Amino acid sequence: MTGTAYIQQIQQMLLALGADAGLSVPALQQKYLGANGAFTVLAKQIAELDPNDRKAAGRPLNELKNALAAAIAAAGSAESANDWVDLSLPGKKPAVGHIHPISQAMAEITRIFTSIGFTRVRYPEVDWDWYVFESLNMPPDHPARDEWETFFVDRAPDSKKGQMVLTTHTSNGQVREMERLGEPPIRMINIARCYRRQQDVTHTQMFHQFEGLVVDTGITIQHLKGTLDYFAEQFYGPGTKSRIRPFHFQFTEPSFEVDFSCHLCNGTGCKFCKSGWHEVGGCGMVHPNVLRAGGIDPDVYTGFAFGWGVERTYTLKEGLAIDDIRLLYSGDLQFLEQF
Ligand code: FA5
């Protein structure tokens, strides 16, 4: 290349640079200063010129270099002007989750019972047949076991405590609590996951129960009924009443089912409740055989127990129209964010 042709290229590049005034810093750098950029290539070519032409081309090439640096600096300051931040604007709220409605219900149940002297305990979710059935007055092959649609763990049974099962109810905590304390008084509230082979709008394979157990001298059904009434008012609001109806459980005698009055009609009967009442679970006076299994003398001590579903108890709260408890475990945030 001749020196004249080289200087003409410098002049053309100066013109092109003027037309590229609106490009960003990275775009300018890539176009002119990249490995194959226009300025990089031109700067290398100066070595190929005749020594006299090289001297004449040096000055305009330097001018082009300065013009390029000025164009990059101008583009940089325009960009930082666009990045201007108004520090007085309110901040963006980060998305935060919240406690699952069933965990909220368990915290409320714990607060209600611990405030009248119950102790919150936790026992294994996978437990021996002995604690789940046999110590609760349900010997092997007893037909009452059929009601607890049980998941069995596939491992060799223990010679004394039998097969391992996924706990079908929190009543497994009864004899365990008697063993832990040794002597009454006992005031236990056991809240835990339970498992049954059931799945429909009111049943899930995994659900939660809360179990109350009180054992002491002179405990009667009146203490049980007083505790149910107290819970009804605390959990569902003032004026809510409890009702017990005769029933059968192997581990309580007598046994009852527990209902709470409907908050919509106050127990008179409406479209929501039909009878005026909602059933939540079972209760009764602890069977003497269960006290014996826990090493407690039934001639000296008596007790009451109750066990209800947390999901069932929670979904009956005023204002919650949850007609399918499976939604609680669907992982659907649009549903869960409402609570
Ligand atoms: C029992 O489980 C007894 N252990 C309750 C008890 C304790 C009685 C202490 C006496 C003394 P039942 O099988 O009825 O009883 O269950 C109690 C409650 O658990 C039911 O009313 C229901 O609210 C809830 N429940 C039972 N199975 C399921 C399930 N698959 N899904 C959701 N909730 C359930």
Residues whose N, C-alpha, C, O or C-beta is under 5 A from the ligand:
A	BS01	FA5	T168 H169 S171 R196 Q198 T202 H203 T204 F207 F249 T252 V280 G281 G282 C283 G284 A305 F306 G307 W308 G309 R312
